[in-house]
Amino acid sequence: MMNTQFAALLVLVLGLVGMAFMIRVLVLQFPRLRVKDNPTDQALRYVLFYLALSLLSVNFIPIVINILTVFVDIPRSSTSLNTVGIAYLFSTAVANDLSAGFLWLIYRIIDANKAREKK
């Protein structure tokens, strides 16, 4: 069985990776929201920006819980996790990271297409 704090530490690292991707996407894309483009591209840019913002906010609470689990001594009935608990923890963390990575990739593809159109 895996220790609860160790599992929370691993999931915390995965969550922070996902948040780093989302923050990077938001920082790079926020100034581009003001760019006047064709209406379809502008609408897509807003939808993707708000999707990144929602993924960032959804990922915030699990990270706070993992920080508390790792660094604060909280009384528990058990310090070990069962297989289902471990699978759930890691599947949600990996799903968040994949969502963040794919959203970042979408922005990269859009930027590459825009650069190609300008040439």
C-alpha positions in Angstrom: 0.0 0.0 0.0 1.1 3.5 -0.8 1.4 6.1 2.0 -1.2 8.9 1.7 1.3 11.7 2.0 3.6 10.1 -0.7 0.7 9.7 -3.1 -0.4 13.3 -2.4 3.1 14.5 -3.1 3.2 12.8 -6.4 -0.2 14.1 -7.4 0.8 17.5 -6.2 3.7 17.5 -8.6 1.5 16.4 -11.5 -1.0 19.1 -10.6 1.6 21.8 -10.5 2.8 20.8 -13.9 -0.7 21.2 -15.3 -1.1 24.5 -13.6 2.2 25.7 -15.1 1.0 24.9 -18.6 -2.3 26.7 -17.9 -0.6 29.8 -16.5 1.7 29.8 -19.5 -1.2 29.6 -21.9 -3.1 32.4 -20.0 -0.1 34.7 -19.8 0.7 34.3 -23.5 -2.8 34.5 -24.7 -4.2 37.4 -22.6 -2.6 40.1 -24.7 -3.9 38.5 -27.9 -7.5 38.8 -26.8 -7.3 42.5 -27.8 -6.2 41.7 -31.3 -8.9 42.4 -33.9 -9.1 39.3 -36.1 -11.8 37.7 -38.1 -14.7 37.1 -35.8 -14.3 33.3 -35.9 -10.7 33.4 -34.8 -11.5 35.9 -32.1 -14.4 33.8 -30.8 -12.1 30.7 -30.8 -9.4 32.6 -28.9 -11.9 33.7 -26.2 -13.3 30.1 -25.9 -9.9 28.6 -25.5 -8.9 31.4 -23.0 -11.9 30.7 -20.8 -11.3 27.0 -21.1 -7.8 27.4 -19.8 -9.0 29.7 -17.0 -11.6 27.1 -16.0 -9.1 24.2 -16.1 -6.8 26.3 -13.9 -9.5 27.0 -11.4 -10.7 23.4 -11.3 -7.2 22.3 -10.6 -6.7 24.7 -7.7 -8.7 22.9 -5.0 -7.0 19.5 -5.5 -3.7 21.2 -5.2 -4.7 22.9 -2.0 -5.9 19.6 -0.6 -2.6 17.9 -1.6 -0.5 20.7 0.0 -2.5 20.2 3.2 -2.1 16.5 3.0 1.6 16.6 2.5 2.6 19.5 4.8 -0.1 19.7 7.6 -0.5 17.0 10.2 -4.2 16.0 9.8 -5.6 13.2 11.9 -6.6 10.2 9.6 -8.2 6.9 10.3 -5.6 5.3 8.0 -2.3 6.4 6.4 -2.5 4.1 3.5 -4.5 4.2 0.3 -6.2 1.3 -1.4 -5.7 0.5 -5.1 -8.9 2.3 -6.2 -7.9 5.4 -4.4 -4.5 5.5 -5.9 -5.9 4.8 -9.4 -8.4 7.7 -8.9 -5.8 10.1 -7.7 -3.4 9.5 -10.5 -6.1 9.3 -13.3 -7.5 12.7 -12.4 -4.0 14.2 -12.1 -3.0 12.8 -15.5 -6.3 13.8 -17.1 -5.7 17.4 -15.9 -2.1 17.4 -17.2 -3.2 16.0 -20.6 -6.0 18.6 -20.9 -3.5 21.4 -20.1 -1.0 20.0 -22.5 -3.4 19.6 -25.3 -4.8 23.1 -24.8 -1.3 24.5 -24.9 -0.7 22.5 -28.1 -3.9 24.0 -29.7 -2.5 27.4 -29.1 0.9 26.4 -30.6 -0.9 25.1 -33.7 -2.9 28.3 -34.0 0.2 30.5 -33.6 2.1 28.4 -36.2 -0.8 28.7 -38.7 -1.0 32.5 -38.1 2.8 32.8 -38.7 2.5 30.8 -41.9 -0.4 32.9 -43.2 1.6 36.1 -42.7 4.5 34.9 -44.9 
